[in-house]
């Protein structure tokens, strides 16, 4: 028996049949509201943590000329990670559903707010 080679650009029947459309789960209005509220909490809480760390470091170190700025950022990242990890469940944020991108987002916000408030306090 000879095998028939498919013409260029033509797909095999098995490949076409295997390709299925992904199932999209419709979002209910309650889920949408919960997601919106969680998003607001995930944005506001890191801003307060960043501002609190900025005030703490300003009062303790001032312009921080005697320590490395990199050390300050690392301390804030590790400290805020554990603060948020234990503070989000009482706030109603589902930490178990967090992915890496979510943690990077909240840590980035915390560091940005730290730097912004610290610069404002220095001026």
Secondary structure, 3 states (H helix, E strand, C coil): CCCCCCCCCCCCHHHHHHCCCCCCCCCCHHHHHHHHHHHHHHHHHHHHHHHHHHHHHHHHHCCCCCCCHHHHHHHHHHHHHHHHHHHHHHHCCCHHHCCHHHHHHHHHHHHHHHHHHHHHHHC
